[in-house]
Amino acid sequence: MSEVFRRLGPADAQFRRKWCTIMQYAVVEGVRCEAFRGGRGICSICGAVVIAKCGPRILHHWAHASRRNCDPWWENETEWHRAWKSLFPADCREISHVAPDGEIHRADIKTPTGIVVEVQHSSMTDAERQSRESFYGNLVWVIDGRGFRDNFDIYHLLPDPASQIAHDIVWAKASRAMKGAAAGMFFRLSEGRADFPDANITKATLRFGYVHGIQEIKTEVEQAYSGHHQYDWVRPRRTWLDAACPVYIDFGEDYLVKLEIYDESNLPCIRYVAKRKFLHDAMVETDAQAIASRFYPISERKGAVGAKVGDD
């Protein structure tokens, strides 16, 4: 699957310069169709005439015949967009979503269970993200991370936050500058409470004490591992850190990276999720928050995650 998610080529640069809305589907004689040479159809949102663009060096698509952008949220389509949409059945792609007040937008993907999947390549303001989350509600984001992969460091394993061993551990936050924390350093909640019995110490407040290294509990962490890692995003696109809906990053591999908060210590973490697990759950779950919520244990790092996470 990773071959499909290749880097953007020259054709994609042409798409970003277009002023019109680019679509995979239009209505032709009452039927949703992909673009074909010489085709003319109707935009499913505004009803305006669209024409097929099927040149030899561009991604085949529909574009409005006039200078029009009927959906301001619609991002011009790259090969990465098209590849993601092609992973879902045709009747799930480019689906119009109508609000009770009549406002209408075209979702990248809307599954039969009502989950909207928005795949996003370009940057986005907080205001637009909040508007989309409010409009769709049951939404999950998939963002293109290939452009900032070198600024995204993924560090040591974390045990499942619901596991027994995790209950007594507060991890030191990792970063590029904190090499020791990046390797895995932690405090024990039980030790902090024993040293200061009257201080009402919790995971949210414990930031001191004897510093332990992950090697002390390496076996236990591996046994309780379910895809979580510490990470550091240098110069992050902060709107995704504040998102109310789940955010998955696609780095062009067979797994996705989901942004999460580990536990009550408010530690940022990521969780590896196999793409096929994400695709399966998006089609069968009714709540976007429930995607990738049920996992089998993972016995190896990174490469095995794509092979084992979510196997049925």
N, C-alpha and C positions, 0 to 999 in steps of 0.2 A: 504493500500500500504506500510505503514512503516514497516510491518513485513518482507517484502521482503528484505528491506535494513538493514539486521541484521549485527552484528559485525562479523569480519573475524574470522574464525575458524582454526583448525590445518591444514585442507586441503589447505587453502590459503597460509600458510607458505611454503608448499611443492611447490606451484606454483612459489613463488618468488625465489626459489632456482634453478629452471629449467634454463638451458642454451639455450633452443630452443624457437622459437616463438610458442606460444599457440594460436590456432584459434578455433572459433566455427564452421566455415564453410570451406569446401574444395570442389573441383570439382570432382565428381565421374561420369564417363561416360557422361560427358557434362552437368551434373546437379549439382547445389550447394546443398550440403547435410551437415547436422549435423553429428557428430561422431557417429558411431555405432560399435558394437563389431566386431573385425576382419576386419574393414574397411581399405581400401587403396584408396588414392585419389591424387589430384594434387593441389599444392599451386597456388592460382589465381594470385599471383604476379610474382613469379620466375619460376613457372612451374615444381618445384622439387616434388619428391614423398613425400607425408605425410601419416602418419599412425594414426589410431584412438587409443586414450587412454581412456578406459572406465572401469577403476577399480572401485570397490565398495566404495572407500573412497576419490575419486577425482572427480572434475568437469569434465564431459566428454568433450573431446576436440581433435583437430588434432594437431600433432606435426611433424616437418620435420624428415624424416627418418635418415638424416645425420646431423652432427653438423653444423647447418646453422641458421642464423638470417637474412632473406632476407629484412626485414624492420627494420632499427635501431630505428625507432620511436615507434614500437609496444611494448606495455606494456603487460607482462604476465598477463593472465586473472584471476581475483578473482571472488568470488561469487557476490561481489558488481558490478563488470563490467558486468557480465552475466545478473544480475537482471536489470540493466539499459538498456542494449541492448534489453532485452526481452519486454520492454515497447513499442518498435517500431516494425512495421511489419518486417518480415524476410527479405524482399527484400530491406530493408534500412540498414541492418547490414553488417559490414565488407565489405565496398564497395571500390574498387580500384579507386584511383583518379590520373589521369595522367596529368602532366604539359605539356605545349607546347614543352618543350625541351626533353620530354620523361621520365623525372623523375616520379616515381610512388610510392605511399604510400597507405596503407590500412586504410581508415577512420573507426572509430568505428561505426559511424552512418552517413548516408547521405540521407537526405529526398528527396522526389520527386521534391521539389521546389529548391533544390540546397544548402540547409544549411547543413554544416558539424557540427556534435556534437561530440566532443572529451571528453570522460570520463577518468579522470586521478586520480589514487590512489597514486602513488609514487611521490617523489619530482622531480623537473625539473629545469634545468639550464635556465638562460635568453636566451642563444644562441639557445637552442632547442625550447623554446617557440616562439621566434621570427621567427625561421625557419618555424615552423608549421603554424604560423599566416600568414606569407608571402606566403607559398605554397598553403594553402587552401583558404585564403581570407575571404570567407563568413563562418566564423567559430564562434562557441560558445563553451566555456569550461564549463564542470561540474566536480568539484573536490570533492574528498572524504574528508569531514571535520571532520569525527568522531574522528580521531586521535588527533585533536587539539581543540576540542570543549571546554575544560576547560580553554583554553587560549583566548577564543573569547567571549567577553562580549557585550551584546546588551542592550542598554539603552533606554532613553525616546523616545516617539513618536515625529515625525516631521510632520508638515503639508505638503501637496503636494507643492513642490517648485514652481509650477505654480499658486498656490492659492493666493488670494488677501492678506491674512494675512502674507504670507511668504515674500512679497515684502519689508516689513519694518523691517525685523528681521535678525540679525546676531547672530548665536548661538555660545556660547563658546564651544570650542572643548572638548569633554568628554574623560576621561581615568579613569583607576582604581584609580589612585592617586588623581584625581580631583572629589571628591564625589559630590560637588555642581553642577559642570558642567554635571556630569552623570545624575543628577536628572532633569536638564533642566534649563540652565541660558542663557540669551540673552541680546543684546543691541538693541536699536531701531535706525535704519538708520536716521529717521526723526529728532530724538533728536541730533544726532551727527552733522547733517547738520545745524540745528538751532544754535547749540553752536559754530560751526566753519564754518560760511557761505562762507569763502574765501578759504577753504582747499580742495575743490573738493573731498569730502569724498564719497567713494563707499563701497559696501559690501566687496570688496577685501582689503580695507585699514582700515576699522573701527575695532579697537581693544580696545576701551576705552569708557568711559561714564557711565551713571547710569546703574547698573546691575539689570535686571528684572528676576523674577522666572516664570517658566512655569505655576504655579498655577494661575497667572494673566490672562492667555489666554487659560486655560485648555479646556473650551467648544469649542472655535474657532478652536483649534488644532485638537480636536477629530472630529469635523465636516469636517475639510479639510484633514483628514488623508487618505493616500492611500498606506500604507505599509512601509513608510520610518522610520528609527530609526538611532540614533547615535550608534556608536559601538567603541570598542577598541580591536584590535588584538594584544595580547602580544606575542612577538617573532614571528612576521608574516613570512609567506613564501612570501618574497617580490616580487618575480617574478609575482605573481598574482595581486599585487597592480599596477604593471607597464604594465599589459597586454593591448594590443590594441583592442582585441576582448572581448565581454562580458564574465564575469566570474560569475558562479553560484556555491554556496557551498551547498553540501548535508550533513546535519547533521543527516540523518536517520529519518527525520520526513516527514509529508505530505506536507511540504512547502520547497522551496529552499530559500537561502539567496543570493541575487544579490549584488555584490559590485558596488557602484556608487559614483559619486561626486555630492553633493547636489545642489550647485548653484555656483555663481561667487565668493563666499567667499572661495571656494576650500575645503569645509568641507567634509571629507569622511563620507559616510553613507551606510546603507544597505537598501534593499527593500525586504520584504517578497513576494514570488511568489508561488502560489499553483503549485504543481507538475503537476496536470492535465492541468493547464493553459499553463505551459511551453511545455508539450507534444503536446497539441493541436496546439499552435502557431508555433512550430518547423516544423509541418507538413504542415501548410497552408501559413505561411509568406514566402516571397522570400528573405528577408534580415534578417540576424541574429540579427542585432541591433533592429529590430522591434518586436522581441519576447517580450511578456509581456508589450507592450507599450500602451495597452488599458485596463483600469481597471474600475470597478464599485467601488464606495466608500466602505470603510471598517468601520464598526461601532464598532468593538471590537478588542482587542489585540490578538496577536499570535495565540491562538487556533482557533479563528474565521477566521484568515487569510486563512488558508488552506481550510476552508469551503466556503469562500465568494469571495476571490479575483478571478476575471475573470469569475465568473458565468455568463452564457449567458441567 
